[in-house]
């Protein structure tokens, strides 16, 4: 699995910090490029498409989870370490090389892990990454933020 450099710390499945403190001008531009609703829909659409294919209920956006994700993203803002929060929520973390990554691209990368998932054994194939995908399609996952 290719790993990426641009950090999107996201909890119970995904949000980027919307703070502009400490961000480069390019990062601020990317953040401003997406309105809140557009930003949210870009995260939800690929994930809900994956869930729909499995006849699962769609995910909904949760402001409480969003606030938690923003708080944790601020904790990692200066060191950019890909460390899970060990908090009360499941989380997916995305990073990509270059710049200009959209929420839809981050979510699509996670959904793309489907090809590495073995439904029969409920596990990833070999050493491949599929945990982000399973988080998305886990039946008990209902809300993201």
N, C-alpha and C positions, 0 to 999 in steps of 0.2 A: 504494500500500500504506500503510495506516495504521501509524504508529509508536507505540510505547507507552513509558511512562515508568518503570515498575517493573522493575528490572534482574534478570535471571536469567542471569548468565554461565555458560554451559554448554559443556563441551568434549566433543568427539567425540560428540557430540550432547547434552548437557544435564544440568546439575545446578546447584542454587543453593547458595550458601555456607550451611552450617548454623551458622556462628558467630553468637552473639548479641551480641558486642561491637560497639558502635556502632549497633545496630539500635534502632528505635523500639519502643515497647510493642506497637503494632499489628503490626509486622513480626515481633516475637518470637512473638506469638500465632499468626500464620500459620505460622511455622516449626514451632511445637509442635503445631499442628493435625494435622499429617501424621506418622504413624509412619514409620520408615525404609522398611518394606516397602510401605506404602500410597503413600508418596512416590515410590518407585521404580516401582511398578506404574502410577501415574498418568502417568509419563513414558513407560513402555514401551508401554502399551495403544494409544494413538492411533498411535504410530509403527509398531508391529507390525501394526496393522490396515491401514495404508497399504502396508506391505511385503507382507502376505498377499495383498492385491488384485493385486499384480504377481507373485505366486508366488515371492517372495524369502524367504529364511530369516529367522526372527525375530531381533531384536537381543537381546543379553543384557547384564546389568549387570556392570560391571567396577570393582572397588574401587580399583584403581590409577588408573583414569581419574577416578573420583570424588574421590580425594585430590588429583589434579592440579587438578581444577576448583575444589575448595575453596581450594587454595593460591592460584590465580589470582583467584578471587572476592575473597579477602582483599586482594590487591594493588589492586583497584579499589574497595574498600569505602568509602573516604572521598571519592573524586572521582566515582564512578559513571559514569565515561566508558565509552562503548561501543567499546572498543578490543580487537581480537583479540590474543591472546597471542603470536602468531607462534611458538608452540611446535610440538612434534612431532605434534600431533593436529589433526584438523578440529574445528570448533566452531560452534555456533549460539548466538547471544546474543539474549535476549528482554527487552523492557521494555514495561511497560504502564502506562497512566494509572490513577489511583485506587489502590485497595489490594485485597487479598484474592485476588490471582491464584493459581490453583492450578497445579501442574505439568501437569495434564491440559489446562488452557486454553492454557498456553504451547505444549505439543506440538501441540495442535489448530490453533493459529495457524500453526505451521510447515507442518503437513500441509495446511492450507487453501490454501497457495500452489500447490497442485497445479493449480488452475484457471488459474494464470498460466504454467504450463509447457507448452511445445510439444514433445511427444515426437518428432514428425517431424524437427524441426530441433535437438533436444536443446538448447533455449535458452528463456529467458524471453520472454514476449510483450511486445514493445515495451520500455517502461521499467519494467515490473512486476517485483516481487521474487519469485524462486522458488528462490534458492540454498539456503535452509534445507530446502525440500522435497527438492531433489536430493541433499542430504547424507543425508537420512533414507533415501531409496530407492536410493542408490548401492550397487551390488551388493557392493562391497568393504567397505562399512560393516558391521561385525559386532557391535561392542561399544560401549556408551555408559557414561558415568559422571558 
